[in-house]
Each structure stands twice: as structure tokens, then as C-alpha cells.
Amino acid sequence: MVGGYVDAALAARFEAWARQTDGSASAALRRLMAEALEGQPPPPPRGSGTGRQIGVRFKDPERAALLEAAKARGTSPAAWLRSLALVHLARRPQWTPVEVEALRAVFHELRAIGHSVERAARRLDGAGDPAGTPGDAARVAAEQVRVAMRRVVAVMTGNFEYWGLPDAERPTAAPGAVERAEAEVRAAEARRKNRPRRRPPRATDGR
């Protein structure tokens, strides 16, 4: 570990700059030291993957807008740019942890409502005129809840081909999407089964 004492104002300015460029003061110091000593940037820290870093230049107003957008999403400018790139390249949404939890909460709430409505439908079927179907209205409501759940999953995953368009009256999978998804699952399962199994280490007798 390397440390040093600097003026508090200078330290604050450096930390603010480091958050915008490297994500943290320690990461910025590590990069600057490696570049000074070896003439090249250091390897990424453990757990950060093996991706390559790409530098992007912004004008002052653009940089300010980027910082504001990243701050609003509770993330760093680099992470915000990466999410935008992935959205464009992979055609999949990139949600922040807070947004994911919010969408999951909506899904769980809808599922709880659906279960309650289905129980009400079963109770209504056992009451009143046996020739009638008093639970039909509740079953229609339960189906609407399932449609809403499908819309939430479509928004979360961005897989509109499988889950359907969220703004459709009744989201449905595109032709062949279900079959392709099932084929991918079967192929993944086959690959898993064909992997060589690791043999447990043999017990030794101490020799």
C-alpha cells in the first residue's frame, strides 16, 4: 500500500476527477503509477473481467450531461456509457439494481394479485346457481393480470420476440420463438450432460 499527505482541497479535487475517469481514487493512482513506471496501464483489478478500456472525448456540455445522467441512475459515467453501448449492440435493456428491484416488486405484486383473483374465482364457482358461472368475471380479471405480468417480463428482458410487445393488447411470442427457446434449452442441457465429470481425489494412506 502506498500513501501520502496532500492538501485537503487538492485531495477532494483529485477524488472528483478520479471518479469521473477511473471510478475511484485508488484506481486512478494505480493507473498513473503503472503508466509512469512501465509506460502502460495496469491490468484490470480482480473481478472486473478481461475487457479492454476505450476512451471517449466529450465537450464540456456533453460531459456535464453525462455526469448528471449517471448520477441520476446512481452509477458512474463509465458504467452508464457501457450500459448505453450494450443496449445499442445487444438490443437488450440495461437496468440498474434499483430499477431491477422495482420491476421485480411490480411482478411479485401482480403475481400475488393474480393468485388472489384465482382463489376468488374458485370460491365463486361454488356459490350461487350451480348452472351459472359466477367465477367467469374473476377468471377474466386473472387473465388480465397474467397479461400484465408478461408485459413486465418483456420490459425487463427486452426479449420481445419471446414475450411479445409490451404495448400490444395481448402480448404473444413471435412465430417460432417458443420452439427456438426450447431448442436452446435442450442444447444447453445436452452440453451440460456431455461435460467430462471431475473425479473426486483419491484417498491416500499417508505415504
N, C-alpha and C positions, 0 to 999 in steps of 0.2 A: 504494500500500500504506500502511495506517495501523497504527501500532504504539504500544505504551505499556507502562510497567512497573507491575506491581501486586504485592501480597504473594503469595508462593508458595501459601499456603493458600487465598487468595481465588481465584487463578487455577485451582487444582485444583477448587474448588467450582463455578466458572463452567464449566469444561470438562465436568464431570459433568452439570451442568444442561443445557448446550448439546447434549450427545449425546442426551439424553432428549427434547429439544424440537425441535431443528433438525438434528440429526445430527452437527454439528461446531461448534467454537467460531467458526470463520470465518463459517459460515452464520448463526449466531446474531448475531454482531456486524454482519454486513451487514443483517440484518433490523431490528435495533434502530436502526441508523443511518438506514436508509431511513424507518422509521416516525417517527423524531424529526425528520428534515428535511423529509419530504414528506407525512407523515401517512398513508402507505400502504406495504404490504410491497413489497419489491423483486421484479423479475421473476425467475423461476427461472433457475438457472445453466445454461449451455450443456450440452446433452446430457441434461437432466433432463425434457425433454418440455414440453408446454403444459398439463398437468393443473392443477387447482385444489386448493389446500390446504384440508383440513377439520379443524377442531379437535374433539377429543373429551375430555370431562372424566371422570376416574376417581376413585374413592375411594382412599385410601391403600393398603388391602389389594389392591385391583384393580390399581393401578399397580405395586405390588411384584410381583404375579403376572405382569403383562405384561413387566416388565423381566427377570424370571427366564426367562420363556419365550423372549424374544428373544435373551437371552444364550446360552441352551442351543442355539439354532439358529444362532448366530454372525452375527446380523443386528441391525439397530436396531429399536426399538419401532415406529417409523413403518412400516418395511418389513414387519414381522411383521403389523401391523394391515392393511396393504394386501393381503398375501397371503391373510389370512383373508377379507377382503371379496371378493376375486376368486374364491376357492373357492366362496363362497356365491352370488355373482352369475353367474359363468360356468360353474359346476359342473365346474371343472377343477382338479386339484391344483396347488399352487404349491410346487415343491421348491427347496431351497437348492442352491447349486452343489455343495456336498459331497455332498448326497443324490443329485443327478443323476449325479455321477461314480460313486457307489456302485452305483446302479441300472444304469448303463451297464456297469460292470465285471461285474456279475452276468450281464447279457445277453451280453456278449462271451465270458464263461466258458462259458455254456450253449451258445453257438454253436460254440465250439471242441470241446466235448464231443460235440455232435451230429455234427460233421464226423468226429471220430474213430470214433464208433459206426457211421456210414455206411460208412466205409472198412473197418471190421471186417466189416460185413455183406457187402460185395463180396468180401472175401478168403474168407470162409466159404463163399460160394456156389461158389467154385472149388475147394473141397476136399471130400473125403469122397465120399459116394454121389451121383452125378450126378442120380439120380432124386429125391433128397431136397431139402429147402430148409433147410440148416443156418443160413442167414443170416436166417431169419424172426424169430427172437428179437431179434437185433440191430436189425432194422428196426422192431420194435415199440418197443424202447428209444429209437431215434432219433425216432420219432413222439412219444413222451412228452416228450422234450427239446424238440421244437418246440412242444408244448402249453405247457410251462413258459416258453418264450421269449414266447409270445403273452400269457401272464399278466403277465409283466414289462412288456411294452409297454402293456398295458391299464392297469396301475397307474401307469406313468409319464405317460401321456397323459390318463387319465381318460375316454377315448372308449370306453366300454363298449359303445355301440351298434355300433361297427365291430369292436372286438377281442373282445367278449364279456366276461362277468363273470369276474373272476379266480378266484372260488371255485367256478365251475362245473366239473363233471368234465371237460368238453371245451368250452372257450370258443368260441363261434361268433358270427358277426355277426347282428344283428337283421335280419328280413326287409326287403330293400330298402336296407340300409345301404351295401353294396358298390356298388350301382348309383348311389346318391346321391353317394358319394365320387368315383366315376369321372366322373359328370356335372360335379361341381365342378372336377375336374382339367381336363376338356375346356373348360369355360367359362373357366377361368383361362388356359389356353393360347390360346384364341381372343382373349381380351382382350390378351394379350401380343403376339400377331401383329398386332393391329389398331392398336397404338400407333404414332403417327407417328414415323418414324425421323429421328434427328438427322443433318443433313447435315454432313460434315466441312468445316471452314473452308477457303475458297479460298486458294490460294497467291497472294501478291502479288508484284509485280515490284519492290517497293521504292519505288514512287511514292506 
